[in-house]
Structures are given as C-alpha cells and as structure tokens.
C-alpha cells in the first residue's frame, strides 16, 4: 500500500469520510505540511512546530498526536507555552539534522525539550527531507521516548 493510500485509508477509517472527501482532506493536509516544511527552521516560536504528528498503529492506521501542548500537565494553550531555546545541529557523516526546542509551560512551570530528528535522502546530488522523528526529552536532556513522525 502506498504512503498516500495509507493516509487516505487512515483518514477514511478514522473520520468515516467518502473516498473523494478523504483524498481532498489528505491533499490539503499535505499542501499545508509542505508550506510548514519550507519555513519551520526559521523562527523560535511554538508556532514553528507542526500542529500534530502521527504514531503508527500497525494495521489500524495512524494516530494523530498534538505536538503543541505541555507533556506534563496536558496544557494546550499555546499562549502559556514558551520556547526558551532552540538548537540545530548536523550529524557528521550522516544525512540527518537534529533540532531541539526547549519549552517552558507557564501553567505548571515544567521544562521539556521537543527533539526533531530529520533524516535526509540524497538523490542526484540534491538533499531532501525523508522523514522527521519526534521525541520528548526531560529537563536534563534524557530521552523520554518517541512520540511519532511526520
């Protein structure tokens, strides 16, 4: 099953849409994702992160997970989430890049880091993003687990 077919299937099964409506929804989502990808590394705002990522559920499709929230108190008010640091580094010898967003929640005063690990494919001398893995790190930078991908 192609990736786009899987997304259409997941969207249809989750939202109970007709095939045409599901394909339209996926097309619009992919266009928004492309717009976001072209600008995501430019700023230091919580708005620079994608709204949601997807965790695979085996044969059951993909589960969307909201990324713009506090992972301690589940606060989804982006006014109370503040990016206090952003670090981007290229991994030597590999076609990947790691971006860390250190975030503070004003509601519960916790600090955590959202790590985006971008993997790239090099074809005909051009480098393009293949997939991004998203993980959460605690205050000391210890990995607390993989959330999903986009």
Backbone torsions as a table, in degrees:
resi	resn	phi	psi	omega
1	UNK	NA	127.8	179.4
2	UNK	-67.0	159.6	-179.7
3	UNK	-59.6	-44.6	-179.1
4	UNK	-66.6	-35.3	177.0
5	UNK	-65.4	-38.5	178.7
6	UNK	-64.4	-41.7	179.5
7	UNK	-65.2	-41.9	178.0
8	UNK	-63.1	-45.2	179.5
9	UNK	-61.1	-45.5	-179.3
10	UNK	-63.4	-42.1	179.8
11	UNK	-64.8	-42.6	-178.4
12	UNK	-66.6	-43.0	-176.5
13	UNK	-70.1	-35.0	-178.0
14	UNK	-77.4	-40.7	-174.4
15	UNK	-102.2	-4.9	-179.9
16	UNK	59.5	48.1	-178.5
17	UNK	-100.1	159.8	171.6
18	UNK	-71.4	163.0	-178.5
19	UNK	-60.0	-43.6	-178.9
20	UNK	-63.0	-46.5	179.3
21	UNK	-64.8	-38.8	179.1
22	UNK	-65.4	-42.4	178.8
23	UNK	-64.7	-38.0	177.2
24	UNK	-64.8	-43.9	179.0
25	UNK	-61.3	-43.8	179.3
26	UNK	-65.9	-41.0	179.8
27	UNK	-62.2	-45.9	178.5
28	UNK	-62.9	-42.8	179.4
29	UNK	-62.3	-42.6	-179.6
30	UNK	-65.9	-37.7	177.7
31	UNK	-64.1	-43.2	178.2
32	UNK	-64.7	-38.0	178.3
33	UNK	-64.0	-40.9	178.1
34	UNK	-62.6	-41.8	177.5
35	UNK	-61.7	-43.0	-178.9
36	UNK	-65.6	-41.5	-177.4
37	UNK	-60.5	-35.4	-176.9
38	UNK	-73.1	-16.3	-176.8
39	UNK	-123.6	1.8	-168.6
40	UNK	-69.2	-26.3	-176.2
41	UNK	-91.9	8.3	-171.7
42	UNK	-89.1	-30.9	-172.4
43	UNK	-119.2	-177.6	-179.9
44	UNK	-120.7	32.9	-177.0
45	UNK	-108.7	155.7	175.0
46	UNK	-62.6	-24.9	178.9
47	UNK	-66.5	-18.7	-179.8
48	UNK	-73.7	-17.1	178.8
49	UNK	-83.1	152.7	176.1
50	UNK	-66.6	151.5	179.8
51	UNK	-62.6	-41.3	-178.9
52	UNK	-147.7	157.9	175.3
53	UNK	-123.0	175.7	-175.2
54	UNK	-128.0	133.2	174.9
55	UNK	-108.0	127.6	179.6
56	UNK	-69.2	141.0	179.1
57	UNK	-113.4	37.3	-179.1
58	UNK	67.5	-125.5	-178.9
59	UNK	-84.3	1.1	-176.7
60	UNK	-94.8	3.8	177.5
61	UNK	104.1	-148.9	-176.0
62	UNK	-124.0	139.4	178.6
63	UNK	-104.3	118.4	176.3
64	UNK	-72.7	141.0	177.9
65	UNK	-128.3	127.2	178.2
66	UNK	-69.8	130.3	-177.8
67	UNK	-95.0	-28.8	-177.3
68	UNK	-87.3	73.2	178.3
69	UNK	-156.7	163.0	174.0
70	UNK	-81.5	129.4	-178.4
71	UNK	-89.4	8.3	173.6
72	UNK	-102.5	-50.4	-174.9
73	UNK	-112.9	3.7	179.9
74	UNK	62.7	24.3	176.8
75	UNK	-68.2	121.3	-179.3
76	UNK	-105.8	7.0	178.1
77	UNK	-80.3	107.4	-174.8
78	UNK	-70.3	-13.8	174.7
79	UNK	-67.1	-27.9	-177.9
80	UNK	-96.2	3.1	176.8
81	UNK	-108.7	128.0	-175.8
82	UNK	-128.8	129.4	174.5
83	UNK	-78.9	117.5	-179.3
84	UNK	-102.8	-6.7	177.8
85	UNK	-168.9	148.4	178.3
86	UNK	-141.7	130.2	-178.8
87	UNK	-132.6	131.8	178.3
88	UNK	-123.5	129.8	177.9
89	UNK	-138.9	142.6	175.6
90	UNK	-91.7	138.8	180.0
91	UNK	-87.7	122.2	-177.8
92	UNK	-64.8	135.4	175.5
93	UNK	79.1	-1.8	179.0
94	UNK	-131.6	154.1	178.1
95	UNK	-90.6	69.2	177.5
96	UNK	-149.4	161.1	-177.7
97	UNK	-140.5	140.4	-178.7
98	UNK	-118.4	126.6	176.8
99	UNK	-118.3	124.1	178.9
100	UNK	-110.6	125.9	174.8
101	UNK	-109.2	111.4	177.7
102	UNK	-89.4	123.6	-170.9
103	UNK	-124.7	141.0	174.4
104	UNK	-116.6	135.4	175.2
105	UNK	-96.9	122.3	-179.5
106	UNK	-73.9	-19.8	-178.5
107	UNK	-74.5	-49.1	-177.3
108	UNK	-110.0	1.5	178.6
109	UNK	60.2	25.4	177.2
110	UNK	-92.3	156.7	177.9
111	UNK	-124.8	134.7	177.0
112	UNK	-147.2	167.8	-179.4
113	UNK	-123.0	134.1	171.7
114	UNK	-99.9	119.4	-179.4
115	UNK	-104.4	126.1	175.6
116	UNK	-109.6	117.1	178.7
117	UNK	-107.7	105.7	-177.9
118	UNK	-89.9	124.6	174.1
119	UNK	-102.5	137.8	-177.4
120	UNK	-117.0	152.6	173.9
121	UNK	-115.0	134.6	177.9
122	UNK	-106.5	116.4	178.0
123	UNK	-127.6	126.5	178.0
124	UNK	52.9	40.0	177.5
125	UNK	80.0	-2.3	180.0
126	UNK	-107.1	138.7	-179.0
127	UNK	-102.2	127.7	177.1
128	UNK	-135.6	148.7	-178.0
129	UNK	-70.1	131.9	-179.8
130	UNK	-96.9	-50.8	-178.7
131	UNK	-158.8	155.3	176.1
132	UNK	-124.3	125.8	176.4
133	UNK	-97.4	135.9	-177.3
134	UNK	-115.0	128.5	178.7
135	UNK	-130.3	160.4	175.7
136	UNK	-111.3	136.1	176.5
137	UNK	-118.3	147.5	179.0
138	UNK	-81.0	-172.7	-176.5
139	UNK	-60.2	-32.1	180.0
140	UNK	-88.8	-0.2	178.4
141	UNK	90.8	11.1	177.5
142	UNK	-80.5	136.1	-178.9
143	UNK	-69.6	123.8	178.7
144	UNK	-98.3	-4.1	175.6
145	UNK	134.6	161.2	-180.0
146	UNK	-83.8	132.1	179.1
147	UNK	-93.5	-45.7	-176.3
148	UNK	171.0	-163.2	-175.7
149	UNK	-140.2	166.2	169.5
150	UNK	-152.3	NA	NA
